[in-house]
């Protein structure tokens, strides 16, 4: 059994729109993989396919030796308990407090007492720099705080994998930098495997050690952070430079 | 995809296409509703784990609907009394006024009108809440936490609606009869004893049970309609609004149609035998 995530021939379409068209990618355990691509190229769809939130039309996804496609609901839930996801908008449950949001997974899946859950939730919130928001409602938080709270919810269950969907989109540069540092810090401290979907190159170079570039449904670059940085021509160079002329289509 | 009105297609073809689309939509919604219902049944063994959520939903559905039910019921009972008195004229003895009001309220008006007003309030609220959760990825977040949204969101609302609708119907029946009594004695010069004797005359507990069975089914229909429309909401605010509207329309139609079918089965086949 090879640990990590192996994706091969992955295809997904919505109606007539082909989003992924034969994606092959390997993500090793402990790696911080950044998936780059322009908006609408299927980066978020790929994350959702990996954890079975969407079903592919073709191809296979294998996580730590287990095929995701065709898993029963119970098997999928067992798999997802080893994953966490930080959604683009935070996706905090707006009917409960931030503390309850963070502790919900523990309350549902463990026998821990409410006091233990409260302590662990508070500790997670402190790790992301939000020690005083336990009793606040999500609506009372700023965009950056929501992302941090979502991170706290992601790490409280001590997952093997964390999926980040555009973790810095819509944030000011200072808040975005603090989120990037937080992701770096959590990766180092918790030793998780991270998949970060983004089109923010500053964020990508801060948090990633391997890059994949998605374009027109396929991976057009797969290499290390240094290889990406050294690219002087081709799609990766164009993406890094933000050039509308080149192999990657503009509008 | 419907053909454009501006295209060279004949108007008759356009009408056929619209009808076909409506039929397909209805079949799709029915299938989704049926599947969700079966999924809710699948999660019933998890009731003990969801007890807190069920009680919370019972409070939300029941407590929040009481003012609406009071207003609807008072006027329903009042109108039923005035209309019955008017219809009786000199042909039917006034001692039957209470009988007619009680029977019409307990069998039909109480369950159906309560379901319609609670359905509008609760169905739209469920669809809007779940629809917002859907479009803001909160339902995906639940799935990512290995929490079944049907068990966590739909089943508590379903059970709460099934339990609260009969309770609200009993409450509504009582208020409506009180409203009818007040109008009869204070406004129509009907002696109190005449009205209350009429209430007792021909009283059949089967009427109450029949009304409550209907209310139970209406509760299920309201919850499933709200949940299914919420779970399949798309887009942003417009999609959530559309889901809420569809939930209310679907629930109202289902209540009216099933009221006829249930009435036929309960009062003709089961209690009529």
Interface residues (C-beta under 8 A of the other chain):
Chain A: X48 X51 X53 X73 X77 X78 X80 X81 X83 X84 X85 X87 X88 X89 X91 X92 X93 X94 X95 X104 X105 X108 X109 X157
Chain B: X129 X132 X133 X136 X137 X138 X140 X141 X142 X143 X144 X145 X146 X147 X148
